């Protein structure tokens, strides 16, 4: 059984060798997380940008990208693609991993990902206390919202994502998540 201290040693060894892999700890096993494809990465940037424009002016909390790791109560260390923690729960970010369960977790399916492990990861966060989990599937252009109560809700283009329990008044049209396709005229500018 590996511990977070073991993971930190492995990470340091990788870094000294010039390898900058993202590592997670799941049930005592170190998991090497590969890079995302660029569509998934761009969706993450778009989501963070649109959410941050709502969250930060209102001082609602903190948003983290896929490099922001959290030590969970089950002793796992993991990093959602996007996460949010309310200001009341994290008044100042530590210079270490977050030692709490985020209020919101978002996973974005990469080309090589399978849906079931991503659902399992989100459901684990929900079981540990996350209020909302979101699974974004660029292949199907769907957004599935998981909450502590009720069945998952699948949103498609034409729908709006709302997370009223964390961001009252915020809404995100699903169609705005997908990377734009630039016209030839736009690329000539």
C-alpha positions in Angstrom: 0.0 0.0 0.0 1.5 3.3 -1.1 1.0 6.5 0.8 0.9 10.1 -0.2 4.5 10.5 1.1 5.4 7.6 -1.2 3.7 9.3 -4.1 5.6 12.5 -3.4 8.9 10.6 -3.5 8.0 9.0 -6.8 6.9 12.4 -8.2 10.2 13.9 -7.1 12.1 11.1 -8.8 10.2 11.6 -12.0 10.9 15.3 -11.9 14.6 14.8 -11.3 14.6 12.6 -14.4 12.9 15.3 -16.4 9.6 13.6 -16.5 6.6 15.7 -15.4 3.8 13.1 -15.1 0.7 13.8 -13.0 0.3 11.1 -10.4 -2.8 10.1 -8.3 -3.2 7.7 -5.5 -6.1 5.3 -5.6 -6.6 2.6 -3.0 -2.9 2.5 -2.2 -1.8 2.4 -5.9 -0.1 5.1 -7.8 -1.8 6.0 -11.0 0.0 7.8 -13.8 -2.4 10.2 -15.5 -1.5 10.9 -19.1 -2.1 14.2 -20.8 -5.5 15.1 -22.2 -6.2 15.5 -25.9 -6.4 19.1 -26.9 -10.2 19.2 -27.4 -10.7 18.0 -23.8 -8.1 20.5 -22.6 -9.7 23.4 -24.5 -13.1 22.4 -23.0 -11.6 22.6 -19.6 -10.2 26.1 -20.3 -13.6 27.2 -21.6 -15.4 25.8 -18.6 -13.0 27.4 -16.1 -13.1 30.7 -17.9 -16.9 30.9 -18.0 -17.3 29.8 -14.4 -14.4 32.0 -13.1 -16.0 35.0 -14.7 -19.0 34.4 -12.4 -17.3 33.1 -9.2 -14.4 35.5 -8.7 -16.2 38.8 -8.9 -18.7 37.5 -6.4 -15.9 36.0 -4.2 -17.8 32.7 -4.0 -14.8 30.4 -3.7 -11.8 29.0 -5.6 -11.6 27.1 -9.0 -8.8 24.7 -9.7 -7.7 23.0 -12.9 -6.5 19.4 -13.5 -3.2 20.0 -11.7 -5.0 20.8 -8.4 -4.8 17.7 -6.2 -7.0 16.9 -3.3 -6.3 14.4 -0.4 -9.7 12.8 0.2 -11.0 11.3 3.5 -10.5 7.8 1.9 -6.7 8.6 1.8 -6.8 8.9 -2.0 -5.1 11.8 -3.8 -6.8 12.8 -7.0 -7.2 15.8 -9.3 -10.5 16.4 -11.1 -10.2 18.2 -14.5 -12.0 21.2 -12.8 -13.0 21.7 -9.2 -14.5 24.3 -7.0 -14.4 24.9 -3.3 -16.7 27.4 -1.5 -14.9 30.4 0.1 -16.2 29.4 3.5 -14.5 26.1 3.3 -11.2 27.3 1.9 -10.5 30.8 3.0 -6.9 30.6 1.8 -5.3 28.1 -0.6 -2.5 26.0 1.1 0.9 25.6 -0.7 0.1 21.8 -0.7 -2.7 19.6 -1.8 -6.2 20.5 -0.7 -7.2 18.3 2.2 -10.9 18.3 1.6 -13.5 17.2 -0.8 -14.3 19.9 -3.4 -17.9 21.1 -3.6 -17.9 20.7 -7.4 -15.9 18.3 -9.5 -15.8 18.1 -13.3 -14.4 15.4 -15.4 -13.9 15.8 -19.1 -13.8 12.7 -21.3 -10.5 12.5 -23.3 -10.3 10.6 -26.5 -8.7 7.6 -24.7 -11.0 7.6 -21.6 -13.9 5.3 -21.0 -17.1 6.7 -19.4 -17.5 4.2 -16.6 -14.2 5.0 -14.7 -15.1 8.7 -15.0 -18.6 8.1 -13.6 -17.0 6.0 -10.8 -14.6 8.8 -9.9 -17.4 11.4 -9.8 -19.7 9.1 -7.8 -16.9 8.6 -5.3 -16.5 12.4 -4.9 -20.3 12.6 -4.4 -20.2 9.8 -1.8 -17.4 11.7 0.1 -19.4 14.9 0.2 -19.1 16.8 -3.1 -22.4 18.5 -3.8 -22.3 18.3 -7.6 -20.3 16.3 -10.2 -20.3 17.0 -13.9 -19.2 14.7 -16.7 -18.5 16.4 -20.0 -18.5 14.0 -23.0 -17.2 15.9 -26.1 -17.8 12.8 -28.3 -21.5 12.8 -27.7 -21.7 16.5 -26.9 -23.4 15.8 -23.6 -23.1 17.0 -20.0 -24.2 14.7 -17.2 -24.9 16.3 -13.8 -24.7 14.2 -10.7 -26.0 15.4 -7.3 -26.2 13.8 -3.9 -30.0 13.3 -4.4 -31.8 12.1 -7.5 -30.8 10.6 -10.8 -28.1 12.0 -13.1 -29.4 14.6 -15.5 -28.1 14.6 -19.1 -27.9 17.9 -20.9 -27.4 18.4 -24.6 -27.0 21.4 -27.0 -29.9 23.7 -26.5 -29.9 23.1 -22.7 -28.4 25.3 -20.0 -26.2 24.0 -17.2 -27.1 25.5 -13.8 -25.7 24.7 -10.4 -28.0 26.8 -8.2 -26.8 25.2 -5.0 -23.3 26.7 -5.6 -23.7 29.4 -8.2 -27.2 31.1 -7.9 -28.0 32.9 -11.2 -25.2 31.3 -13.2 -26.0 29.4 -16.3 -24.0 28.0 -19.1 -25.4 27.1 -22.5 -24.1 23.6 -23.3 -23.3 24.6 -26.9 -20.7 27.2 -25.6 -18.6 24.4 -24.2 -17.5 23.0 -27.5 -14.4 24.4 -29.2 -15.3 26.7 -32.1 -14.6 25.9 -35.7 -13.1 29.0 -37.3 -14.2 30.1 -40.8 -11.5 30.7 -43.5 -12.3 34.4 -43.2 -11.6 34.4 -39.5 -8.2 32.7 -40.0 -7.2 35.3 -42.5 -7.6 38.2 -40.1 
